[in-house]
Amino acid sequence: MQQQNVSPDGPLLRVIAAGRTDPGRVRGHNEDAIARYEPVDQLLSAQFGWLYLLADGAGGHAAGEVASRLAVETIAAAYYSAWAPPQQAAESTFRSGGKVSHLDGQPAALTAPIIQLQRAFFAAHTRIREVGRRKQEYADMLTTCLAAVVKGNHLLIAHVGDSRAYLLRPSSASEPSITPLTEDHSLVTVLAGAGVISPEEMHSSPARHKILRALGEEQPERACPDMTTCLVQPGDRLLLCCDGLWSELPERQLAMAVSRNSPPEACAELIGLANEAGGKDNISAVVLAFQ
């Protein structure tokens, strides 16, 4: 996918977006899904901004592929539906399971988008559970999900699982800075945080693939996203990626590929590099450039 637009709210920012997904060199099919939604309705766009999604499915047969597709389709439809404060007790309980972090102060412009995106994740989780109950082959399907909302110069990130968002910013040094905007919901992250394993051992740990939150989990609180907001400025880049990409390449290599290329070229280079490094999993990337 490729798109360029002018930011619908706040300081004028030209956004160029591209995304690409690839099955990798080992897997027989692709369980990732990516999508972008940039409403032509000016009122809707001004209220909720633009939405970019990446999901990494898991499950037997084609279940992971189904879960990731349901996630991106349902979240987009629910996010841009008529807004209303949550009424159902189950939805309120779900929302309380995640945390919201503000890196540049709490933005009033994102109050409605935050609530609406929480509702959208709940709708996707509910939809995945419903489909899993109806079809036995989809009973255990799960998916990570990563969403980015761009509204003016505000950025909102929501995620469950171990797909990651990175903010890249030009610096006076020879290389751009790269800042993680997500923290993996994974067992190795918990173990490293508790000092049980070292950061160096995280990559090789047998617990690396155990995720602790995903859409479709039996307990709704384990499907609730954490959220992060921040400000973006001209020259910034945003990278959304699944573990099939970040597990194959060091952050420095991710930063260089994204910063020195246009978004479409960056996506192509990242997937090529991940395949050269082994391509053991599906590989997906979405890159946004702010100008």
BELGIHU-V521359 format. One record per residue. N is the residue number from 0. RES is the residue in three letters. OMEGA is omega as a letter, one per 20 degrees, with the letter a starting at -180 (* if undefined). Layout:
BEGIN
n = [N:N]
res = [RES:RES]
omega = [OMEGA:OMEGA]
END
This chain:
BEGIN
n = [0:1:2:3:4:5:6:7:8:9:10:11:12:13:14:15:16:17:18:19:20:21:22:23:24:25:26:27:28:29:30:31:32:33:34:35:36:37:38:39:40:41:42:43:44:45:46:47:48:49:50:51:52:53:54:55:56:57:58:59:60:61:62:63:64:65:66:67:68:69:70:71:72:73:74:75:76:77:78:79:80:81:82:83:84:85:86:87:88:89:90:91:92:93:94:95:96:97:98:99:100:101:102:103:104:105:106:107:108:109:110:111:112:113:114:115:116:117:118:119:120:121:122:123:124:125:126:127:128:129:130:131:132:133:134:135:136:137:138:139:140:141:142:143:144:145:146:147:148:149:150:151:152:153:154:155:156:157:158:159:160:161:162:163:164:165:166:167:168:169:170:171:172:173:174:175:176:177:178:179:180:181:182:183:184:185:186:187:188:189:190:191:192:193:194:195:196:197:198:199:200:201:202:203:204:205:206:207:208:209:210:211:212:213:214:215:216:217:218:219:220:221:222:223:224:225:226:227:228:229:230:231:232:233:234:235:236:237:238:239:240:241:242:243:244:245:246:247:248:249:250:251:252:253:254:255:256:257:258:259:260:261:262:263:264:265:266:267:268:269:270:271:272:273:274:275:276:277:278:279:280:281:282:283:284:285:286:287:288:289:290]
res = [MET:GLN:GLN:GLN:ASN:VAL:SER:PRO:ASP:GLY:PRO:LEU:LEU:ARG:VAL:ILE:ALA:ALA:GLY:ARG:THR:ASP:PRO:GLY:ARG:VAL:ARG:GLY:HIS:ASN:GLU:ASP:ALA:ILE:ALA:ARG:TYR:GLU:PRO:VAL:ASP:GLN:LEU:LEU:SER:ALA:GLN:PHE:GLY:TRP:LEU:TYR:LEU:LEU:ALA:ASP:GLY:ALA:GLY:GLY:HIS:ALA:ALA:GLY:GLU:VAL:ALA:SER:ARG:LEU:ALA:VAL:GLU:THR:ILE:ALA:ALA:ALA:TYR:TYR:SER:ALA:TRP:ALA:PRO:PRO:GLN:GLN:ALA:ALA:GLU:SER:THR:PHE:ARG:SER:GLY:GLY:LYS:VAL:SER:HIS:LEU:ASP:GLY:GLN:PRO:ALA:ALA:LEU:THR:ALA:PRO:ILE:ILE:GLN:LEU:GLN:ARG:ALA:PHE:PHE:ALA:ALA:HIS:THR:ARG:ILE:ARG:GLU:VAL:GLY:ARG:ARG:LYS:GLN:GLU:TYR:ALA:ASP:MET:LEU:THR:THR:CYS:LEU:ALA:ALA:VAL:VAL:LYS:GLY:ASN:HIS:LEU:LEU:ILE:ALA:HIS:VAL:GLY:ASP:SER:ARG:ALA:TYR:LEU:LEU:ARG:PRO:SER:SER:ALA:SER:GLU:PRO:SER:ILE:THR:PRO:LEU:THR:GLU:ASP:HIS:SER:LEU:VAL:THR:VAL:LEU:ALA:GLY:ALA:GLY:VAL:ILE:SER:PRO:GLU:GLU:MET:HIS:SER:SER:PRO:ALA:ARG:HIS:LYS:ILE:LEU:ARG:ALA:LEU:GLY:GLU:GLU:GLN:PRO:GLU:ARG:ALA:CYS:PRO:ASP:MET:THR:THR:CYS:LEU:VAL:GLN:PRO:GLY:ASP:ARG:LEU:LEU:LEU:CYS:CYS:ASP:GLY:LEU:TRP:SER:GLU:LEU:PRO:GLU:ARG:GLN:LEU:ALA:MET:ALA:VAL:SER:ARG:ASN:SER:PRO:PRO:GLU:ALA:CYS:ALA:GLU:LEU:ILE:GLY:LEU:ALA:ASN:GLU:ALA:GLY:GLY:LYS:ASP:ASN:ILE:SER:ALA:VAL:VAL:LEU:ALA:PHE:GLN]
omega = [r:a:r:a:r:a:a:a:r:a:a:r:r:a:r:a:r:r:a:r:a:a:a:a:a:a:a:r:a:r:r:r:r:r:r:r:r:a:r:r:a:r:r:a:r:a:a:r:a:a:r:a:r:a:a:a:r:r:a:r:r:a:r:r:r:a:a:r:r:a:a:a:a:a:a:a:a:a:a:r:a:a:r:r:a:a:a:r:a:a:r:r:r:a:a:a:a:r:r:a:r:a:a:a:a:a:r:a:a:a:r:r:r:a:a:r:r:r:a:r:r:r:r:r:a:a:r:r:a:r:r:r:a:a:a:a:r:a:a:a:a:r:r:r:a:a:r:r:r:r:a:r:r:r:r:r:r:r:r:r:a:r:a:r:r:r:r:a:r:r:r:r:a:a:r:r:r:a:r:r:r:r:a:r:a:a:a:r:r:a:r:r:r:r:a:r:r:r:r:a:a:a:a:a:r:r:a:a:r:r:a:r:r:r:a:r:a:r:a:a:r:r:a:a:r:a:r:r:r:r:r:a:r:a:r:r:r:r:r:a:r:a:r:r:a:r:a:a:r:a:a:r:r:a:a:a:a:a:a:a:r:a:r:r:r:r:a:a:a:a:r:r:r:r:r:a:r:r:a:a:r:a:r:r:r:a:r:r:a:a:*]
END
